[in-house]
Amino acid sequence: MTRIFFSAGESSGDIHGANLIRALRAADPAIICEGLGGRHMAEAGMLLHHDLAAKAIMGFSEVIQSLRPIRQLFLETIACLEETRPDCLVVIDYPGFNIRLAKKAKALGIPVVYYISPQVWAWKKDRIHTIADAIQKMLVILPFEEKLYHDIGVPCAYVGHPLFDHIASFQPTGEFEGSHVIGLLPGSRKQEIERLMPIMVEVARSIHKAYPDARFVTPCVDERRGRQVRAALEGFPVETVIGKAYEVLHAARFCLVASGTATLETALFGVPMAILYKTTAFNYVIARWLVRIKQIGLANILAGRPIVPEFIQQEACVERVLPAALELIGDTPRRDEMLRDLNEVRERLGGPGASARAAAEVLDVIRETSS
């Protein structure tokens, strides 16, 4: 009986891991899936050892503060791998934890598939060689990533972006239809919400003056984050909903979005947006030193040019964000241009099927190593 151990952190990794597990179980219902992830992977049939996705952290200083519990979880996970000896370890993004885990698994003789490459093209480019030494195969989701691994001799397959699979399964209820919906998406992490939600609310107040009928909605990953968002509203009428991010994007006229996976989701729904990013001064100085790309939004990276405005650190303020927001909410040439550009990004990424292709690659590695 095939046994696969998974390791995924953060909300997006949990979602993509869940779709991969469903594809694996569709191919072989007897597969045993266990490991680290979140509620989505558990709902897909994985035995959840630890909810790593719910406790995702960001920023260099925050990581330092969490070193002790992370190290304890790491040691417990290694002990579990030594005891159960799975047929394969599948690690999903989350490089700080997963690269080290992959190295340990390889030392134990467990084949490793890395699904969703760390952004080696953006920062810490030397990591690609560390990853290469620890894995059996890399499965990438952005078209330009495949060549990076092939160039250094790493078996790699471009499987497409799993967001298409997640979006393809979405069935709109029409809950927000007929409204002038403005989405406020401050991210799923505590630190992101703390830094971005007050700014988004300030911008929303000004948008409301221009569009009194606007309906402001913030989808939250869980009730804990919902309470955090509501605490930042200071009386301004923003609806908070648990889940339902795609319902909001399906109906939205415009969104303010935290830098991250949500920017690509917003792009795939064809919703004009502005991207916001703000962290501590310490984290930002380190990031500026490490990151070697001009844009941070995935839509901009895929387009190869700045199609979506980005407001970083001090620029993430109402004076800078509001004019761009109003121009994109109105029926303007700038809005039409962004809609065309977002459609181009969607076309570059292809369509659904990434999870099934990734599952086939994982099963191939298991067959190759067990024969």
VEXDREN-2710 file (C-alpha; in Angstrom, 1 decimal):
% VEXDREN-2710
k/r/px/py/pz
1/MET/0.0/0.0/0.0
2/THR/1.4/3.4/-1.1
3/ARG/2.1/5.9/1.7
4/ILE/2.8/9.5/1.0
5/PHE/3.9/12.1/3.6
6/PHE/3.1/15.8/2.8
7/SER/4.5/19.0/4.2
8/ALA/2.7/22.3/3.3
9/GLY/2.6/25.6/5.2
10/GLU/0.4/28.7/4.5
11/SER/-3.2/28.8/3.2
12/SER/-2.3/28.5/-0.5
13/GLY/-0.1/25.5/0.1
14/ASP/-2.9/23.8/2.0
15/ILE/-5.4/24.4/-0.8
16/HIS/-3.0/23.2/-3.5
17/GLY/-2.0/20.2/-1.4
18/ALA/-5.7/19.3/-1.0
19/ASN/-6.3/19.3/-4.7
20/LEU/-3.1/17.2/-5.3
21/ILE/-4.4/14.7/-2.7
22/ARG/-7.7/14.4/-4.4
23/ALA/-6.0/13.8/-7.7
24/LEU/-3.8/11.1/-6.1
25/ARG/-6.7/9.4/-4.5
26/ALA/-8.7/9.5/-7.7
27/ALA/-5.8/7.7/-9.4
28/ASP/-5.4/5.2/-6.5
29/PRO/-8.0/5.3/-3.7
30/ALA/-5.9/3.1/-1.5
31/ILE/-3.1/5.7/-1.1
32/ILE/-2.4/6.7/2.5
33/CYS/-1.8/10.4/2.8
34/GLU/-0.5/12.0/6.1
35/GLY/1.6/14.9/7.2
36/LEU/1.6/18.6/7.8
37/GLY/-0.8/21.0/6.2
38/GLY/-4.2/22.5/7.1
39/ARG/-7.9/21.9/7.1
40/HIS/-8.2/21.7/3.3
41/MET/-5.8/18.8/3.1
42/ALA/-7.5/17.1/6.1
43/GLU/-10.8/17.4/4.3
44/ALA/-9.3/15.9/1.2
45/GLY/-8.4/12.8/3.1
46/MET/-5.0/13.4/4.7
47/LEU/-4.2/12.4/8.3
48/LEU/-3.2/15.8/9.7
49/HIS/-0.3/15.5/12.1
50/HIS/0.0/19.3/12.6
51/ASP/-1.9/22.3/11.2
52/LEU/1.1/24.1/9.9
53/ALA/-0.9/26.2/7.5
54/ALA/-3.0/27.9/10.2
55/LYS/0.2/29.1/12.0
56/ALA/2.0/30.5/9.0
57/ILE/4.3/33.3/9.8
58/MET/6.0/35.9/7.6
59/GLY/9.0/38.3/7.9
60/PHE/12.5/37.7/9.2
61/SER/12.0/38.9/12.7
62/GLU/8.8/36.9/13.1
63/VAL/10.6/33.7/12.0
64/ILE/13.3/34.3/14.6
65/GLN/10.7/34.6/17.4
66/SER/9.1/31.3/16.3
67/LEU/12.4/29.3/16.0
68/ARG/11.8/27.1/19.1
69/PRO/8.3/25.7/18.2
70/ILE/9.4/25.3/14.5
71/ARG/12.5/23.4/15.5
72/GLN/10.4/21.1/17.8
73/LEU/7.9/20.4/15.0
74/PHE/10.8/19.7/12.6
75/LEU/12.3/17.2/15.0
76/GLU/9.0/15.5/15.5
77/THR/8.4/15.3/11.8
78/ILE/11.9/13.7/11.2
79/ALA/11.1/11.1/13.9
80/CYS/7.8/10.3/12.1
81/LEU/9.5/9.9/8.8
82/GLU/12.1/7.5/10.4
83/GLU/9.3/5.5/11.9
84/THR/6.8/5.3/9.0
85/ARG/9.2/5.3/6.1
86/PRO/6.8/6.7/3.5
87/ASP/7.1/5.8/-0.2
88/CYS/7.5/9.5/-1.0
89/LEU/7.7/12.9/0.7
90/VAL/5.9/15.7/-1.1
91/VAL/6.9/19.1/0.0
92/ILE/4.8/22.1/-1.1
93/ASP/6.5/25.5/-1.3
94/TYR/7.3/26.8/2.2
95/PRO/11.1/26.7/1.7
96/GLY/12.4/27.7/5.1
97/PHE/11.0/24.5/6.6
98/ASN/10.6/22.2/3.5
99/ILE/14.1/22.4/2.1
100/ARG/15.6/21.3/5.4
101/LEU/13.0/18.5/5.6
102/ALA/13.8/17.4/2.1
103/LYS/17.5/17.1/2.9
104/LYS/16.8/14.9/6.0
105/ALA/14.3/12.7/4.0
106/LYS/16.9/12.1/1.3
107/ALA/19.4/11.1/4.0
108/LEU/16.9/8.5/5.2
109/GLY/16.5/7.2/1.6
110/ILE/13.0/8.6/1.1
111/PRO/12.4/10.0/-2.4
112/VAL/11.3/13.7/-2.4
113/VAL/9.1/15.5/-4.8
114/TYR/9.0/19.3/-4.5
115/TYR/5.7/20.7/-5.7
116/ILE/5.6/24.5/-6.3
117/SER/9.1/25.8/-6.4
118/PRO/10.4/28.4/-4.0
119/GLN/10.9/31.7/-5.9
120/VAL/14.6/31.1/-6.6
121/TRP/14.3/33.5/-9.5
122/ALA/13.4/36.3/-7.1
123/TRP/15.7/35.9/-4.1
124/LYS/18.3/33.5/-2.6
125/LYS/19.1/32.2/-6.1
126/ASP/21.8/29.9/-4.7
127/ARG/19.0/27.8/-3.0
128/ILE/18.3/26.1/-6.3
129/HIS/21.5/24.1/-5.8
130/THR/20.6/23.1/-2.3
131/ILE/17.1/22.1/-3.5
132/ALA/18.7/20.1/-6.4
133/ASP/20.8/18.0/-4.0
134/ALA/17.7/17.1/-1.9
135/ILE/15.0/16.1/-4.3
136/GLN/14.1/13.5/-6.8
137/LYS/12.0/15.8/-8.9
138/MET/10.7/19.3/-9.1
139/LEU/7.2/20.2/-10.2
140/VAL/6.8/23.8/-11.2
141/ILE/3.7/25.9/-11.7
142/LEU/5.1/28.9/-13.6
143/PRO/6.2/28.4/-17.3
144/PHE/9.6/30.1/-17.0
145/GLU/10.7/28.0/-13.9
146/GLU/11.2/24.8/-15.8
147/LYS/14.3/26.0/-17.7
148/LEU/15.9/27.1/-14.4
149/TYR/16.0/23.5/-13.1
150/HIS/16.7/21.8/-16.5
151/ASP/19.8/24.1/-16.8
152/ILE/21.3/22.6/-13.7
153/GLY/20.3/19.0/-14.5
154/VAL/17.4/18.6/-12.1
155/PRO/14.4/16.5/-13.3
156/CYS/11.6/19.0/-13.6
157/ALA/8.1/19.1/-15.0
158/TYR/5.9/22.2/-15.7
159/VAL/2.5/21.0/-14.6
160/GLY/0.6/24.3/-14.9
161/HIS/-0.9/26.4/-12.1
162/PRO/-3.1/24.6/-9.6
163/LEU/-5.2/27.8/-9.0
164/PHE/-7.0/26.9/-12.2
165/ASP/-8.2/23.6/-10.7
166/HIS/-9.4/25.4/-7.6
167/ILE/-11.2/28.1/-9.6
168/ALA/-12.7/25.5/-12.0
169/SER/-14.4/23.8/-9.0
170/PHE/-15.9/27.0/-7.9
171/GLN/-19.7/27.3/-8.3
172/PRO/-20.9/30.9/-7.7
173/THR/-24.0/31.4/-5.6
174/GLY/-24.6/34.9/-6.7
175/GLU/-24.4/36.1/-3.0
176/PHE/-22.8/39.4/-4.0
177/GLU/-24.2/39.9/-7.4
178/GLY/-25.9/43.2/-8.3
179/SER/-23.7/45.1/-5.8
180/HIS/-20.9/47.5/-6.5
181/VAL/-18.5/45.3/-4.7
182/ILE/-15.0/46.4/-3.6
183/GLY/-12.9/43.6/-2.2
184/LEU/-10.4/44.3/0.6
185/LEU/-8.0/41.4/0.8
186/PRO/-5.3/42.1/3.5
187/GLY/-3.9/38.5/3.4
188/SER/-4.3/35.5/5.6
189/ARG/-1.5/36.1/8.1
190/LYS/-1.8/38.0/11.4
191/GLN/1.0/40.3/10.5
192/GLU/-0.3/41.2/7.1
193/ILE/-3.7/42.1/8.5
194/GLU/-2.2/44.2/11.2
195/ARG/-0.2/46.3/8.8
196/LEU/-2.5/46.5/5.7
197/MET/-6.1/46.5/7.0
198/PRO/-6.0/50.0/8.5
199/ILE/-4.6/51.3/5.2
200/MET/-7.2/49.5/3.2
201/VAL/-10.0/50.9/5.5
202/GLU/-8.7/54.4/5.1
203/VAL/-8.7/54.1/1.3
204/ALA/-12.2/52.5/1.4
205/ARG/-13.5/55.5/3.3
206/SER/-12.4/57.8/0.5
207/ILE/-13.8/55.4/-2.2
208/HIS/-17.1/55.4/-0.4
209/LYS/-17.3/59.2/-0.7
210/ALA/-17.0/58.9/-4.5
211/TYR/-19.2/55.7/-4.7
212/PRO/-21.8/55.9/-1.8
213/ASP/-23.4/52.6/-3.1
214/ALA/-20.2/50.6/-2.9
215/ARG/-20.2/47.4/-0.9
216/PHE/-16.9/46.7/0.8
217/VAL/-16.3/43.0/1.6
218/THR/-13.3/41.2/3.2
219/PRO/-13.1/37.4/2.9
220/CYS/-11.2/35.9/5.9
221/VAL/-9.7/32.4/6.1
222/ASP/-11.3/31.7/9.5
223/GLU/-13.2/33.3/12.3
224/ARG/-10.0/34.2/14.2
225/ARG/-8.8/36.4/11.2
226/GLY/-12.4/37.7/10.9
227/ARG/-12.2/39.0/14.5
228/GLN/-8.9/40.6/13.7
229/VAL/-10.2/42.3/10.6
230/ARG/-13.3/43.6/12.4
231/ALA/-11.2/45.1/15.2
232/ALA/-9.4/47.2/12.6
233/LEU/-12.5/48.7/11.0
234/GLU/-13.1/51.5/13.5
235/GLY/-16.8/51.7/12.7
236/PHE/-16.5/51.7/8.9
237/PRO/-19.0/49.3/7.3
238/VAL/-16.9/46.5/5.8
239/GLU/-18.6/43.0/5.6
240/THR/-16.4/40.2/6.8
241/VAL/-17.1/36.7/5.5
242/ILE/-15.5/33.5/6.3
243/GLY/-14.1/31.8/3.2
244/LYS/-16.1/33.0/0.1
245/ALA/-13.0/34.7/-1.4
246/TYR/-14.0/33.5/-4.9
247/GLU/-17.6/34.7/-4.3
248/VAL/-16.2/38.1/-3.6
249/LEU/-13.8/38.0/-6.6
250/HIS/-16.5/36.8/-8.9
251/ALA/-18.6/39.9/-8.1
252/ALA/-15.9/42.5/-7.4
253/ARG/-15.5/45.6/-9.5
254/PHE/-12.1/46.3/-7.9
255/CYS/-9.8/44.9/-5.1
256/LEU/-7.1/46.1/-2.8
257/VAL/-4.9/43.1/-2.4
258/ALA/-2.0/42.1/-0.2
259/SER/1.0/40.9/-2.2
260/GLY/0.9/37.1/-2.5
261/THR/-1.2/34.4/-4.0
262/ALA/-4.3/36.4/-3.8
263/THR/-3.0/38.8/-6.5
264/LEU/-2.9/36.0/-9.0
265/GLU/-6.3/34.7/-7.9
266/THR/-7.6/38.2/-8.5
267/ALA/-5.9/38.4/-11.9
268/LEU/-7.4/35.0/-12.9
269/PHE/-10.9/36.3/-12.1
270/GLY/-10.1/39.4/-14.3
271/VAL/-10.6/41.9/-11.5
272/PRO/-8.7/45.2/-11.7
273/MET/-6.6/45.7/-8.5
274/ALA/-3.9/47.5/-6.6
275/ILE/-1.3/45.5/-4.8
276/LEU/-0.1/46.6/-1.3
277/TYR/2.9/45.4/0.7
278/LYS/4.1/46.6/4.1
279/THR/6.4/45.1/6.6
280/THR/8.7/46.2/9.4
281/ALA/11.6/48.5/8.5
282/PHE/13.9/45.7/9.6
283/ASN/12.3/43.1/7.3
284/TYR/12.1/45.5/4.4
285/VAL/15.8/46.4/4.6
286/ILE/16.7/42.7/4.5
287/ALA/14.2/42.0/1.7
288/ARG/15.6/44.9/-0.4
289/TRP/19.0/43.3/0.0
290/LEU/17.9/39.8/-0.9
291/VAL/15.2/40.3/-3.6
292/ARG/16.4/40.9/-7.1
293/ILE/13.1/41.6/-9.1
294/LYS/11.5/44.8/-10.1
295/GLN/7.9/43.8/-9.4
296/ILE/6.5/41.7/-6.5
297/GLY/3.0/40.9/-7.9
298/LEU/2.7/37.6/-9.8
299/ALA/0.5/39.2/-12.4
300/ASN/3.3/41.7/-13.1
301/ILE/6.0/39.1/-13.1
302/LEU/4.1/36.8/-15.5
303/ALA/3.3/39.8/-17.8
304/GLY/6.9/40.9/-17.8
305/ARG/5.9/44.5/-17.1
306/PRO/4.0/46.5/-14.5
307/ILE/0.4/46.0/-15.5
308/VAL/-0.9/46.3/-11.9
309/PRO/0.1/49.2/-9.6
310/GLU/2.2/48.2/-6.6
311/PHE/2.3/50.3/-3.4
312/ILE/5.2/49.2/-1.2
313/GLN/6.0/50.4/2.4
314/GLN/5.5/54.2/2.6
315/GLU/3.8/54.3/-0.8
316/ALA/1.0/52.1/0.7
317/CYS/-0.9/55.1/1.9
318/VAL/-4.2/56.7/1.0
319/GLU/-2.6/59.6/-0.9
320/ARG/-0.9/57.2/-3.4
321/VAL/-3.4/54.4/-3.5
322/LEU/-6.7/56.3/-3.8
323/PRO/-6.1/58.0/-7.2
324/ALA/-5.1/54.6/-8.8
325/ALA/-8.1/52.9/-7.2
326/LEU/-10.6/55.5/-8.4
327/GLU/-9.2/55.3/-11.9
328/LEU/-9.6/51.5/-12.0
329/ILE/-13.1/51.5/-10.5
330/GLY/-14.4/54.0/-13.1
331/ASP/-15.1/53.3/-16.7
332/THR/-11.7/54.5/-17.9
333/PRO/-9.1/53.6/-20.5
334/ARG/-6.8/52.6/-17.7
335/ARG/-9.4/50.0/-16.5
336/ASP/-9.9/48.7/-20.0
337/GLU/-6.1/48.3/-20.5
338/MET/-5.8/46.4/-17.2
339/LEU/-8.6/44.0/-18.2
340/ARG/-6.8/43.2/-21.4
341/ASP/-3.5/42.7/-19.6
342/LEU/-5.1/40.4/-17.0
343/ASN/-6.6/38.3/-19.8
344/GLU/-3.2/37.9/-21.3
345/VAL/-1.8/36.6/-18.0
346/ARG/-4.6/34.0/-17.8
347/GLU/-3.8/32.8/-21.3
348/ARG/-0.1/32.4/-20.5
349/LEU/-0.9/30.1/-17.6
350/GLY/-3.0/27.7/-19.7
351/GLY/-5.9/26.0/-18.0
352/PRO/-7.0/23.4/-15.5
353/GLY/-5.4/20.0/-14.9
354/ALA/-2.3/20.9/-12.9
355/SER/-3.2/18.7/-9.9
356/ALA/-3.8/15.6/-12.1
357/ARG/-0.5/16.2/-13.9
358/ALA/1.3/16.7/-10.6
359/ALA/-0.3/13.5/-9.2
360/ALA/0.9/11.5/-12.2
361/GLU/4.4/12.8/-11.7
362/VAL/4.4/11.9/-8.0
363/LEU/3.2/8.3/-8.8
364/ASP/5.9/8.0/-11.5
365/VAL/8.6/8.9/-9.0
366/ILE/7.2/6.3/-6.6
367/ARG/7.2/3.6/-9.3
368/GLU/10.7/4.5/-10.5
369/THR/12.2/4.3/-7.0
370/SER/10.4/1.2/-5.9
371/SER/11.2/-0.9/-9.0
END
